[in-house]
Amino acid sequence: NYLSGNSPSSFDVRRARIKFTGALTPNSRYGLQFDASGAVSTTNQQVTTREAYAAYTFGNGDIKKNLTATAGLFPTPFGYILPTSSATYISPERPLAFSEGGAGIFNSQDYDKGIQLSYNTSQQLLFLPAGLKLTAALVNGTGRTSEDTDKFKDQVYHIGYQSANKVVSLGGSYYYGQVNVPGVLAAPAAGTGSTYTGRKKELYGADIQVVLPSGPFVNAEYVGGLFEQRSYFASPGATALTTVYAKDNHIDGYYAVGGFTFGQTGAHPLTLAAQYDVLRRGEGPGGSRFYTDKNLGYGALYNLDKATRLRVWYTRPDAVAHLP
């Protein structure tokens, strides 16, 4: 709810961001991104940092041929759409299973703090084909808004492949960590200090993107695994979100978006697209259809010029475990 005082009608600035990137030397790069979105109350008028990282590429500094080390606040390298800038993908918001919203499985975690290693295979390397990108990151697991509350460093791994003609891209991801719960020893917990054990979060992901030069495109992605927490509205009409520990709880979700871009190499490309996405928050013991969200969306995007894009989009919830 972005409206102050639950106003039934209000204009709002959803996003207002600026990003700076550059190279300090042939080997060293930096990135800074700030968010100055419109205030929703007198106490929420702030500028927040979304990215703040330094990266060093070994060798001659060519990121397509050498290992790169990154430290700071950077995009979480899980899947395709989570680390993708909201300025570039089709729908106005990320699909449910990959949302950075507080009720999702990546709570404020489109960016996270930590260290990362990445390597591109621009040419055949031993058994690795050209076109691969390998990424491994060690992060707080609490996103951009919090410290490492559970004293556990989460691990994120991603392997991606793009064909030489950039028509087909594939990816696989793995996440091993814990659910971010406010308070270091939020119940249930076992042990203290270095033996503290929180709610487990072990996710697997796969994604594919196909973009044909003639105009058709399709993007699809899946995530599933262990997520020992459920968030839902406990009763019809409830306004308070219930978040509970759920031992051995398994979740899964996916999205598929497809469409056609007319004149994609011209000055004013027009894209027509539709998207369907699902998040099942409780597939293990005690799971229920009442923990499932489904969205159907469609719309059009038109470039007024090279820097300005007009987007008209409609989303209809088919199943709602949360208030819209």
C-alpha positions in Angstrom: 0.0 0.0 0.0 1.8 3.1 -1.2 -1.0 5.5 -0.3 -0.7 7.7 2.8 -3.6 7.1 5.2 -5.2 4.5 2.9 -6.4 7.2 0.5 -8.8 5.8 -2.0 -7.3 8.0 -4.8 -3.8 9.3 -5.0 -1.0 10.0 -7.5 2.2 8.5 -6.4 5.9 8.3 -7.4 6.5 4.6 -7.4 10.2 4.7 -8.5 12.7 7.6 -9.0 16.2 6.2 -9.4 19.5 7.2 -10.7 22.5 4.9 -11.3 26.2 5.7 -11.8 28.7 3.2 -13.2 32.2 3.6 -14.4 35.8 2.5 -14.6 38.5 3.9 -12.3 41.3 1.9 -14.0 41.4 -0.8 -16.7 40.8 -3.3 -14.0 38.6 -1.5 -11.4 34.9 -0.6 -11.7 32.2 0.8 -9.5 28.4 1.1 -9.3 26.2 3.4 -7.3 22.3 3.5 -7.5 20.1 5.7 -5.4 16.3 5.6 -4.9 14.4 8.8 -4.2 10.8 7.6 -4.7 7.9 9.8 -3.6 7.1 9.9 0.1 4.1 8.0 1.3 4.0 9.7 4.7 5.9 12.5 6.5 8.1 9.9 8.2 9.0 8.1 4.9 10.8 10.8 3.0 14.2 9.3 2.4 16.9 8.5 -0.2 18.0 4.9 0.0 21.0 3.1 -1.5 20.2 0.2 -3.8 23.7 -0.5 -5.2 27.1 0.4 -3.9 29.9 -1.9 -5.1 33.5 -2.1 -6.3 34.7 -4.7 -8.7 38.2 -5.8 -9.8 38.9 -7.8 -12.9 42.2 -9.8 -13.0 44.5 -10.0 -15.9 44.1 -7.2 -18.5 40.7 -6.2 -17.1 38.6 -7.8 -19.8 35.5 -9.1 -18.0 34.8 -11.5 -20.9 38.1 -13.4 -20.3 39.1 -12.9 -16.7 37.8 -13.5 -13.2 36.0 -10.6 -11.5 35.7 -10.1 -7.8 32.9 -7.8 -6.5 32.3 -6.5 -3.0 29.5 -4.3 -1.5 25.8 -4.1 -2.3 25.0 -5.7 -5.6 22.2 -7.6 -7.4 21.5 -11.0 -6.0 22.7 -13.4 -8.8 19.7 -15.8 -8.6 17.9 -16.5 -11.8 17.1 -14.1 -14.5 14.5 -11.6 -13.4 15.4 -11.0 -9.8 18.8 -9.2 -10.7 17.3 -7.6 -13.8 16.6 -3.9 -13.5 12.9 -3.0 -13.4 13.6 -0.5 -16.1 14.2 -3.2 -18.7 11.7 -6.1 -18.1 8.2 -6.3 -19.6 5.8 -6.1 -16.6 5.7 -3.2 -14.2 6.5 -5.5 -11.2 8.4 -8.7 -10.9 6.4 -12.0 -10.9 5.1 -13.2 -7.5 7.8 -15.9 -7.0 10.6 -13.5 -7.7 9.2 -10.3 -6.1 11.3 -8.3 -3.7 8.2 -7.5 -1.6 8.0 -8.4 2.0 5.5 -11.2 1.6 7.7 -13.0 -1.0 10.6 -15.4 -0.8 13.1 -12.7 -1.7 12.2 -10.0 0.8 14.1 -6.8 -0.2 16.7 -9.2 -1.7 16.9 -8.0 -5.3 20.1 -6.5 -3.9 22.3 -7.9 -1.1 25.5 -7.2 0.7 28.5 -9.4 0.4 31.3 -10.7 -1.9 31.0 -12.3 -5.4 33.2 -14.0 -7.9 32.2 -14.2 -11.6 33.8 -15.6 -14.7 32.8 -15.5 -18.4 34.0 -18.1 -20.9 34.3 -16.1 -24.1 36.0 -19.1 -25.7 36.1 -22.8 -25.2 37.9 -23.6 -21.9 38.6 -27.2 -21.2 35.1 -28.8 -21.0 33.3 -25.5 -20.7 31.7 -24.1 -23.9 32.0 -20.4 -24.9 29.1 -18.2 -23.7 29.0 -19.4 -20.1 28.9 -17.1 -17.1 29.7 -18.6 -13.7 28.8 -16.7 -10.5 29.2 -17.5 -6.8 28.3 -15.1 -4.0 28.4 -15.0 -0.2 25.8 -12.6 1.1 24.1 -11.6 4.4 20.8 -13.0 3.1 18.9 -10.0 4.5 18.8 -7.8 1.4 19.6 -4.1 1.2 17.7 -3.0 4.3 19.1 -5.1 7.2 22.3 -6.4 8.8 23.1 -10.1 9.0 20.5 -10.8 11.8 20.9 -14.6 11.8 24.7 -14.7 11.9 24.6 -17.0 8.8 26.1 -16.1 5.4 23.9 -17.3 2.6 25.4 -18.8 -0.6 24.1 -18.1 -4.1 25.3 -19.8 -7.3 24.3 -19.2 -10.9 25.4 -20.6 -14.2 24.2 -18.9 -17.4 24.6 -19.5 -21.1 23.9 -17.3 -24.1 24.2 -18.4 -27.7 26.6 -16.5 -29.9 23.7 -14.9 -31.8 22.0 -13.9 -28.5 18.8 -15.6 -29.5 18.7 -18.2 -26.7 19.8 -17.7 -23.0 19.6 -20.4 -20.3 20.3 -20.3 -16.6 20.4 -22.4 -13.5 20.6 -21.2 -9.9 21.0 -22.6 -6.3 20.5 -20.7 -3.0 21.5 -22.1 0.4 20.8 -20.0 3.5 18.2 -19.0 6.0 15.0 -16.9 6.0 15.5 -13.3 7.2 13.6 -13.0 10.4 13.7 -9.8 12.4 15.6 -10.4 15.7 18.7 -12.6 15.9 16.9 -15.3 17.9 13.4 -15.1 16.5 11.4 -18.2 17.3 11.8 -21.0 16.5 15.5 -21.1 16.9 18.0 -23.7 18.1 21.3 -22.8 19.8 22.9 -19.4 20.2 25.9 -17.6 18.7 27.7 -19.7 16.1 25.4 -22.7 16.7 22.2 -20.6 16.0 19.9 -22.3 13.4 17.1 -20.4 11.8 14.4 -21.1 9.2 16.0 -23.0 6.3 16.0 -21.6 2.8 17.3 -23.9 0.0 16.1 -23.0 -3.5 16.7 -24.3 -7.0 16.0 -22.3 -10.1 16.0 -22.6 -13.9 15.3 -19.9 -16.6 15.1 -19.5 -20.3 14.8 -16.5 -22.7 14.3 -16.7 -26.4 14.3 -13.6 -28.5 13.9 -14.0 -32.3 15.1 -11.2 -34.6 11.8 -11.4 -36.4 9.9 -10.2 -33.2 8.6 -13.1 -31.2 10.0 -13.6 -27.7 9.3 -15.8 -24.6 10.8 -15.7 -21.1 10.1 -18.4 -18.5 11.5 -19.2 -15.1 10.9 -21.7 -12.2 11.9 -21.7 -8.6 11.3 -24.3 -5.9 12.7 -25.8 -2.8 12.7 -25.6 1.0 11.4 -22.4 2.6 10.5 -22.9 6.2 8.1 -20.0 6.5 4.6 -19.1 5.3 3.1 -15.6 5.0 -0.7 -15.3 4.4 -3.9 -13.7 5.6 -5.4 -16.1 8.2 -9.0 -15.3 7.6 -11.3 -13.5 5.0 -11.1 -9.8 5.5 -8.0 -9.9 7.7 -5.7 -6.9 7.3 -2.8 -8.2 9.4 -0.3 -10.5 7.7 0.4 -13.8 9.5 3.9 -15.1 9.2 4.6 -18.5 10.8 7.4 -21.0 11.0 6.6 -24.1 8.8 9.0 -27.0 9.2 10.0 -28.7 6.0 7.7 -26.3 4.0 8.3 -26.5 0.3 7.4 -23.8 -2.1 7.5 -23.4 -5.9 6.6 -20.8 -8.4 7.0 -19.9 -12.0 6.2 -17.3 -14.7 6.0 -17.3 -18.4 5.8 -14.1 -20.5 5.6 -14.0 -24.2 4.8 -11.6 -27.0 5.8 -9.8 -30.2 7.9 -6.7 -30.8 7.1 -4.8 -33.9 10.1 -2.8 -35.4 12.5 -3.9 -32.6 15.5 -2.4 -34.4 13.7 0.8 -35.2 13.4 4.1 -33.3 9.9 3.3 -32.0 9.5 -0.4 -31.2 6.0 -1.6 -30.1 5.7 -4.6 -27.8 2.5 -6.6 -27.1 2.9 -9.1 -24.3 1.1 -11.4 -21.8 2.3 -12.9 -18.6 1.1 -15.6 -16.2 2.8 -16.3 -12.9 2.2 -18.5 -9.9 3.6 -18.7 -6.3 2.6 -21.7 -4.1 3.7 -20.9 -0.6 2.9 -24.2 1.0 3.5 -27.4 -0.9 4.8 -29.6 1.9 3.1 -30.9 5.1 0.2 -28.7 5.9 0.1 -27.1 2.5 -3.0 -25.5 1.2 -4.5 -23.9 -1.9 -5.1 -20.9 0.3 -1.3 -20.2 0.3 -1.3 -19.9 -3.5 -1.2 -16.7 -5.6 -1.8 -16.5 -9.3 -1.6 -13.5 -11.6 -2.6 -12.9 -15.3 -1.2 -9.8 -16.9 -1.0 -8.2 -20.3 -0.2 -4.9 -21.9 1.7 -2.9 -24.5 5.0 -1.0 -24.4 6.0 1.7 -26.9 9.2 3.6 -27.2 8.5 7.3 -27.7 12.2 7.8 -28.3 15.4 6.0 -27.3 15.2 7.1 -23.7 11.4 7.1 -23.0 9.1 4.2 -23.0 5.3 4.2 -22.4 3.9 1.2 -20.8 0.2 0.3 -20.3 -0.3 -2.9 -18.2 -3.2 -4.7 -16.6 -2.9 -7.5 -13.9 -5.8 -9.7 -12.7 -5.2 -11.9 -9.7 -6.7 -15.3 -10.4 -5.9 -16.5 -6.8 -5.0 -14.4 -3.8 -3.4 -15.5 -0.6 -2.7 -11.9 0.2 -4.5 -8.6 -0.2 -3.9 -7.3 -3.7 
